[in-house]
Amino acid sequence: MRALGPGSVSSFLKIILDVVFGALWVLLCIVALITVAAVLLSFNPDLLADVTVNSEAGEVLRRGPVLAVGLAAFAVYCAGVLVIVGCLRRIFATLTAGDPFHPDNVARLRLIGLILAALELGRYALWAIGAWVLPGVTDVEPNFSLTAWFSVLVVFVLAEVFREGARLRREAELTI
């Protein structure tokens, strides 16, 4: 089975990325709507005055602002993953076209690396803010994810490999 071109593994993966991209848009819209509802309810909890809720649901409603911040953080995370999948879709489109060393792939890979690093730093920041604002609520300890940082480094190295491949392709095109 071929790795590049139409009907290859890369074209199959591009189809999967297209489906995931659409699903992420739907998820992001749903999370945004729920976040807006949580913000509205945290500012005006009387909107649910006629609704009977059990004790667990009442606890969730009392923590409306915390829920809204958590949902907003999840929406930002989903947006980051959406950007990553979008870049991967465009990279796989060049692979399907048989042009793996397209010059734009370098910038796309660098953007993926930056977003991965930002998501990991955001996770640390969210934990620190949560531990500061809500002490004793959660017993989750922060962990340094070697896998995440290794992935960031691998993506940046791949960007440089693609940059070198694009440079060699330009040189080959100039050769008579």
CORPEZI-V196126 format. One record per run of one state. SS is the DSSP state (hx for helix, st for strand, lp for the rest). FROM is the first residue (numbers start at 0). TO is the last residue. If there is no record, write none. Layout:
ss->SS from->FROM to->TO
ss->SS from->FROM to->TO
//
This chain:
ss->lp from->0 to->7
ss->hx from->8 to->42
ss->lp from->43 to->43
ss->hx from->44 to->47
ss->lp from->48 to->53
ss->hx from->54 to->61
ss->lp from->62 to->62
ss->hx from->63 to->95
ss->lp from->96 to->101
ss->hx from->102 to->132
ss->lp from->133 to->144
ss->hx from->145 to->173
ss->lp from->174 to->175
//
